[in-house]
Amino acid sequence: MEISQRIDQLIDKINTFKNGENSLKYANEIEGELIELFLDDDEVMEEATAFALYRPGGGDHLVNEMQMKPICEKLVSLLVDRLN
């Protein structure tokens, strides 16, 4: 699969997560794919960190669903930029 197809699929997955599929498993998958594709991209990796800290409902030093929405939006924007 081409890198552009993988990024497109990742964007779809992030949007699905943002729109309510907030499972921990989904967050872990997104984080893993971001690391695999963008390990050397500091800007993307900064946003990817939130997926490691995500827990439904949040908690001390954790990120909740509402906090993830703007992070997902920024990340999608960054990935779209990487496609162009």
Secondary structure, 3 states (H helix, E strand, C coil): CCHHHHHHHHHHHHHHHHCCCCCHHHHHHHHHHHHHHHCCCHHHHHHHHHHHHECCCCCCCCECHHHHHHHHHHHHHHHHHHHC
